[in-house]
Amino acid sequence: MNLLYKKITLSGAALAFAAAALLILFNGNPGDFFVDDTLYSKEIAAAAARHNVPAQLVRAVVFQESRFNPNARGRKGEYGLMQVLPSGAVADWARYHKVPPPAPDKLLEPEQNLEIGCWYLGKALHRWQEYSDNIELALAQYNAGGSRANRWKPEKKDGKLLPRVTLASTKKYISQITKRYRNYLK
């Protein structure tokens, strides 16, 4: 009887340790373990190449924004894989291309969503290309807007961005995406 109790206790401890390891590994969300981050690889590669954005960075953004769910909807009205906002990235994209903004159901189509999201992210990367933290600045712009990214930019082009970011959610967003991006580069 005592031996059985020890085995059960050991099994429970091992299970608790495994659960804690998953939480740490997946930034507190063990469900991330089950996300298939190879979905839409061809579409991501094509849109990323058109807009001179590393495909691994786009994958990291898609993971963070929608967990590769093309039907994802955000609390502020964002749509699809890259959680593009009709009044933000979508409107900018439509204005730049001199076309009407796509209807909301079109924003859920992976190709259209990736096209707009990669265009917007590519524009941000180009804007901040002279900064050593250009990826972090582009992610700050993607998440919190260009005016905030401009306020947060380091005084020196080789300075660090994260200590200057005042929104905890944006700081976390940038950190999680850059960590995943570095993992995808390996």
VMD Tcl script that draws the C-alpha trace (Angstrom):
set ca {
  {0.00 0.00 0.00}
  {2.76 2.43 0.92}
  {4.62 1.69 -2.36}
  {1.48 2.40 -4.42}
  {1.03 5.74 -2.62}
  {4.65 6.70 -3.41}
  {4.19 5.83 -7.11}
  {1.01 7.89 -7.32}
  {2.67 10.82 -5.54}
  {5.68 10.59 -7.85}
  {3.42 10.47 -10.90}
  {1.54 13.52 -9.66}
  {4.80 15.39 -9.11}
  {6.04 14.46 -12.58}
  {2.77 15.63 -14.09}
  {2.93 18.92 -12.20}
  {6.53 19.43 -13.33}
  {5.59 18.73 -16.96}
  {2.66 21.17 -16.75}
  {4.91 23.87 -15.27}
  {7.50 23.28 -18.00}
  {4.80 23.65 -20.68}
  {3.58 26.90 -19.12}
  {7.09 28.34 -19.12}
  {7.88 27.09 -22.61}
  {4.69 28.45 -24.13}
  {4.54 31.77 -22.26}
  {1.75 30.63 -19.97}
  {-0.42 29.08 -22.68}
  {0.05 25.30 -22.94}
  {-2.53 25.22 -25.76}
  {0.15 26.81 -27.95}
  {1.80 23.39 -28.05}
  {-1.02 22.21 -30.31}
  {-0.89 25.11 -32.81}
  {0.20 24.02 -36.28}
  {2.50 26.87 -37.23}
  {3.24 25.35 -40.62}
  {-0.22 26.23 -41.92}
  {-0.30 28.74 -44.79}
  {3.48 28.41 -45.32}
  {3.24 29.00 -49.08}
  {0.92 31.97 -48.69}
  {3.11 33.48 -45.97}
  {6.29 33.00 -48.03}
  {4.72 34.60 -51.12}
  {3.27 37.65 -49.32}
  {6.43 38.12 -47.24}
  {8.64 38.02 -50.36}
  {6.44 40.57 -52.17}
  {6.89 43.03 -49.31}
  {10.50 42.27 -48.36}
  {9.59 40.92 -44.93}
  {11.26 37.81 -43.47}
  {8.78 34.93 -43.72}
  {9.81 33.76 -40.24}
  {8.83 37.15 -38.83}
  {5.42 36.93 -40.51}
  {4.96 33.42 -39.06}
  {5.80 34.78 -35.60}
  {3.30 37.64 -36.02}
  {0.59 35.27 -37.28}
  {1.22 32.95 -34.32}
  {0.90 35.84 -31.86}
  {-2.07 37.47 -33.53}
  {-4.30 34.52 -34.44}
  {-2.57 31.21 -33.66}
  {-2.99 30.51 -37.40}
  {-6.78 30.76 -37.24}
  {-7.91 32.55 -40.44}
  {-11.31 33.28 -38.87}
  {-9.90 34.97 -35.77}
  {-11.63 38.19 -34.73}
  {-10.14 40.70 -32.30}
  {-11.86 42.71 -29.59}
  {-11.16 45.96 -31.43}
  {-12.47 44.73 -34.80}
  {-9.33 43.05 -36.17}
  {-9.66 40.28 -38.75}
  {-7.91 37.11 -39.76}
  {-4.43 35.66 -39.54}
  {-2.60 38.95 -39.06}
  {-5.49 40.67 -37.25}
  {-5.65 43.59 -39.68}
  {-7.80 46.49 -38.58}
  {-10.23 47.95 -41.16}
  {-9.72 51.50 -39.88}
  {-5.92 51.06 -39.74}
  {-3.81 48.81 -41.96}
  {-6.70 47.97 -44.31}
  {-7.61 51.62 -44.91}
  {-3.93 52.54 -45.43}
  {-3.46 49.65 -47.86}
  {-6.59 50.56 -49.84}
  {-5.61 54.25 -50.01}
  {-2.08 53.41 -51.15}
  {-3.34 51.01 -53.85}
  {-6.22 53.35 -54.82}
  {-8.81 50.61 -54.39}
  {-11.86 50.32 -52.16}
  {-11.19 48.55 -48.85}
  {-12.02 44.84 -48.99}
  {-15.23 43.71 -47.35}
  {-14.84 42.12 -43.90}
  {-15.42 38.58 -45.22}
  {-12.53 39.10 -47.69}
  {-10.25 40.02 -44.77}
  {-10.75 36.49 -43.44}
  {-9.28 35.00 -46.64}
  {-5.65 34.09 -45.86}
  {-4.18 35.47 -49.08}
  {-5.90 38.86 -48.75}
  {-5.18 39.12 -45.04}
  {-1.51 38.22 -45.47}
  {-1.18 40.64 -48.36}
  {-2.42 43.57 -46.28}
  {-0.61 42.52 -43.10}
  {2.72 41.96 -44.88}
  {2.38 45.24 -46.77}
  {1.78 47.09 -43.50}
  {4.60 45.32 -41.66}
  {6.95 45.83 -44.63}
  {6.15 49.54 -44.64}
  {6.99 49.71 -40.92}
  {10.25 47.78 -41.40}
  {11.23 50.19 -44.16}
  {10.40 53.20 -41.98}
  {12.67 51.99 -39.17}
  {15.41 50.38 -41.27}
  {18.15 52.70 -39.98}
  {17.59 51.66 -36.34}
  {19.36 48.67 -34.79}
  {16.01 47.72 -33.18}
  {14.17 48.08 -36.49}
  {12.18 44.85 -36.07}
  {11.07 45.82 -32.58}
  {10.09 49.30 -33.80}
  {8.13 47.81 -36.70}
  {6.33 45.49 -34.28}
  {5.59 48.42 -31.97}
  {4.08 50.27 -34.93}
  {2.11 47.18 -36.02}
  {0.70 46.74 -32.52}
  {0.32 50.25 -31.12}
  {0.46 52.57 -34.12}
  {3.04 54.75 -35.83}
  {2.71 57.76 -33.53}
  {3.42 55.69 -30.42}
  {6.35 53.94 -32.11}
  {7.69 57.37 -33.02}
  {7.43 58.53 -29.38}
  {9.18 55.36 -28.19}
  {12.01 55.30 -30.72}
  {15.47 55.44 -29.15}
  {17.24 58.78 -29.28}
  {20.23 57.10 -30.93}
  {19.70 54.78 -33.87}
  {21.68 52.07 -32.09}
  {19.69 52.46 -28.86}
  {17.28 49.98 -27.33}
  {13.51 50.29 -27.78}
  {11.94 48.05 -25.13}
  {12.89 50.16 -22.09}
  {11.14 53.12 -23.76}
  {7.84 51.33 -24.49}
  {5.23 52.52 -22.00}
  {2.45 50.01 -22.77}
  {3.02 46.72 -20.97}
  {0.91 44.86 -23.54}
  {3.04 46.17 -26.44}
  {6.25 45.37 -24.58}
  {5.01 41.79 -24.07}
  {3.84 41.59 -27.70}
  {7.26 42.63 -29.02}
  {9.11 40.28 -26.67}
  {6.99 37.25 -27.52}
  {7.19 37.78 -31.27}
  {10.94 38.44 -31.33}
  {11.54 35.34 -29.20}
  {9.47 33.19 -31.55}
  {11.10 34.83 -34.60}
  {14.57 33.94 -33.29}
  {13.39 30.35 -32.75}
  {12.05 30.19 -36.30}
  {15.40 31.42 -37.63}
  {17.20 28.42 -36.08}
}
mol new
graphics top color blue
foreach p $ca { graphics top sphere $p radius 0.5 }
foreach p [lrange $ca 0 end-1] q [lrange $ca 1 end] { graphics top cylinder $p $q radius 0.2 }
display resetview
